[in-house]
Amino acid sequence: MFEYHRPVLLREVIEGLAIRDGGIYFDGTCGGAGHSGAILAAGPNVRLIATDRDGEAIEEAQKTLSPYAGRFSLYRTDYKNFASVLDREKVAGLDGFLLDFGISSHQIDDKKRGFAYRMKDAPLDMRMDLRAPLTAEDVINGYSEEELKRIFREYGEEDFAGPIARRIVAAREKEAITTTGRLEELVEEGLPPRMRGAACARKVFQAVRIEVNGELDGLAECVTGLFRRLKPEGRGCILTFHSLEDRIVKQVMRDLSVGCTCPKSFPVCVCGKKSEIKLITKKPLTASEEEIAINPRSKSAKLRIACKI
């Protein structure tokens, strides 16, 4: 059923959305449409609007959702363009939205995409949208040592960002770095021997992928905008897979859930700030041991849910 991509925390997402039959829902990262299909299956009059940057994902979603023809619209675009998409669909308010920031199993397993460090001779690509001009090869061979160090540290939270960046810059002066395997080798060489191992390149690959796809750019503004586009009692579900995303999402949801910020000594509120959402999950939901056994990639997933007041 989920050959293209197995959706993470599927039951929890559908329960979290509290789907209303006749409601309009937005899936900003539809992938293979595992979550999207479950949303449409929740009621005969549910309508779905979905986006994804990956052309292959859109094609797969079109096939997966074909039994629900007439009740969904798909757009190949960044979810951050949600406002223009909803305006085009003449949708003023949503009953719910889902953002799933995980990379699809298909993207990871597709050798030509270059997302996985374990595929030794895969090209350094990492683009979620193959129409985008910037590739991982451009970043690794074109960024300065200081720029590489910055993204490894900021986006990968890599403690040895400096030595790894220096190793890469020295190596590319002799020969361009064009494969995932060569990048993994250079990362390993930049680490102390005790830190070398099977997954030692994970943080650097994450950092490069985030840079290539601009994953954190405008994320806070997008999440804020989507919550404000909800109808009263509408639900927002957000799945994150690393601490940088989750930190941003957590902060946005906290800010939107807090009301008056005036000092307690003030007799009346002068700031005028009101709570916009109610947190359904005080702490994020995570995958069960059973789900992790079936889909190990769900282990790092965190699901946060909130309701529009």
N, C-alpha and C positions, 0 to 999 in steps of 0.2 A: 504493500500500500504506500510505503514511503521510500521508494527506490531513489528518488532524486534527493530528498532531504527529510530526515525524521524531525518533526517539530518538538521542541523542548517544552516541558511543563504544559502540555496541551490541555489536560483537564483543568489545571489551575487557572490557565488563561481564560478558558471559556466560562468557568464559574466566576472568575473575577470580573469579566465584562458584564455579567448579569444581563444577557442579551434579551432585548425586547422584540417580539415579533412585529415587523413593520418598521423597525429602527434602521438607521443608516450608520454603517461602521466603516472605519478607515484602517487598513493594514498598510503601514508605510514601508514595510520590508517584507514583501509577501514570499520571496524565495520560491519554493516549489508549491506553495499554496496549502501547506498542511494546516496551518492555523486558519487561513482564509476559508478553506473548505469546511472546516468545523463551524466557523461563524455562520456561513450560509446554511449549513445543515441544521442550525439551531431553531429555525422557524421558516415557514413557507413564504413569508413576506419580508424577510430580512434582505436589505440591500447592502452591497459591499463596494467600496472604492479602494483600489489597491495600487501601490507603486513599487517599483524596484528598478535599480540602475542596471541590472544585469539582463541583457537581452535574452539569454538562454533561460533565465528564471521566468521571464514574462511568457516565453513560449510554453514552458512547462506548466505554468499557472493556468494559461489559457486552456490547455488540455485537461488539467485536473478539475477545473471549475466548469467544464462544458455541460455537466448535468444541470447547472444552475443558470443556463443562458437566459439573458434578459434581466438578471438581478445583480450583475456585477460589471464594473468598468475597470480596466487595467491601463496603467500609464507607465511607460519606461522613462522614469525620471527619479531624481533624488527625493526622498521623503520630505526633505526640508523645503521643497516647493509645494507643500501641501495646500497652501492658501490659493495659489493659482489653479491647482487641480480642483479643489472644492468649488471655487468660483465658476470654473468652466462647467462643473456638474450642477451648478445652481443650488448648492447645498450651504445653507447658512449655519446650521448647527448639527453636530454629530451626537449620536447616542453612545458612541464609544470609539476608542482607537487602540491600536496595538503597534508598538515598536519593538522589533526583535533584532538586536544589534549583533547577533551571532553570524559568523560566516557559515554558509550552507555546506553540508557534507559534500555536495557536488563540486563546489568551488575548491574545497580542500583536496578532494580526490582527483580532480582534473589536472593532470600533470602540466598541461600547457599554460595554466593560470599562474603557477609559481607561488602559491600561497604557503605550501608546506615545505619545511626545511629538510624533511626526510627524503624528499625526491631529489636525488643528487644532481641530475642533469636537466632539471626543469629550468625554463627561461625565467629570468628575474622580471616578472611582470607585476602581479599583485593588484591589478586594476579590477574593481568591481564593475566598472563600466568600460568596456573595451574601446569605446569611442574617445575616452579621455586621453589627453596628450602625455601626461606624466606617468612614467613607469618606475618600478623599483630599480631597474637598471640605470635610469636617469639619476635617481637619487644617490645610489651607491657610487656612481662614477662621476657625478657632476657637482655634488654638494661639497663645500669646503670641510676641512677637518672639524672646525668649530661647529658648523651646522650639523654634521653627523653626530658629534658628541651631544649636542643639544637634544636632537630628536631621540637618540638612544636613552638619554637620561630622563627626558620629560615624558615621552610616550611609551618607553619600554621599562622605565624605572630600573635601568641597568646600572649597577654600582661601578662597573668597569667600562663605562662609556668612553672615557678618554683613551685607554690603551687599545680598545677595539677600533675606534675611529682612526688612530694612528696606523694600526696594522693595515687597515683597508686602504688608506691613502698611499702608503708605501707600496702596496701590492699593485694598485691600479696604475702606478707610474710605469710599471714594466709591461702590464697587460690588462686590458679591460676586464672587469668582473661581470660575467654574463649569465652565470647559472646559480641556482640556489645552493648547490653542493659546494661551489667555490666560496660563496659567502659564508656558509656554515663553517668551512675550514678556517677562514680568517677570523671569525668570531672566536672559535675555539683557541686559536693561536694567541688571541689577545687576552685570554683569561688565565689566571693562575692554574697550574696543573690540578689542584684539588677541586676546582670548579668545573672542570671539563667533564662532559658526559653526554648522554643521549639527547637531552633536551636543552643543552646549554645555549642554543641559538634562539630559543623561543622568544625571549624578550626583545631581541634585536629585530626579528622578523615581525613581531607585533608592532614595533615602533615604525618600521618602514611602511608597513601596510597602512597604518593610521595616517602617516604623512602623505602617501600616494593618494589616498581616498578622501583626505580632509575630514576624517570621521568625527573629530571633535569641534570642527569649525561650525559655529552657529548652533551647536547642539542645545545649549541652555535656552536660547531664544525660540528654537523650534518646539521644545517640550512645553515651554510656557504658552506659546501660541496655540498649540493643540488643546491644552487644557482649557484655554479661554474660548475655544471653538465648540466645546461641549455644551449640550443642553443641560438644564438642571437635572441632577441625578445621573448624568452620563458618566461612564467609567473610562479611565485611562489605565492601560496595562503596559509596562515597560520592562523588557528583558535585557539585562546587561551581562557581559561576560568578562569584563576586567575592571579593575578598581577605578581607573580614570573615568570611564563612562558612568559607573555607578555613583561616584562621588558627585559628578555634575547633576545627575538625575535626582539624587537624594537631596542636594541643596536646593534645586528648583522646587521640588515638591514640598520641602520644609518651608521655603519662603512663601509659597502660595497658600499654605495651610495656616500660617500665622496671621492673627488679626492685629489689633492695635499694638504698636511698638512704643507708645509713650512711656516715660518713666512712671513707676507706680505712684510716685508722689504727686503726679498731676491729678487734679480733681475731676477733669473731663478729658476725653480724647481730643487731641488737636491734630493728630497725624492723618486721621480719616482712613487708615488702612483696615480692610476687612478680609477675613478668611475667604479664599476663593474655592478651595478644595478641602475635602475631608480625607485623611489618610485611612485607607482600608487595611493596609499592612503596616504596622508600626515597625516591624522588621521584615526584610525581604524573604519571600518564599524561595526554597531551594529544592532541587530534585531529590526524590527518595532514593534509597539504596537500590530499589528494584529498577527504577528508571536508569540510574547510573550504570547498573549491570548490563542493561540492554543498549544504552547509548552513553558511553563514557564521556562524550563531548558535552553532556549536560551537567557535568560535575561543577563547573565554574559558574553556572547560570544563577542569576538573582532576579526575582520577579517582584516589582513594586507596583502597587495598585492604589488608585485614589479615585474619589467620586467628586463631581462638580457640585458645589453647594447651590 
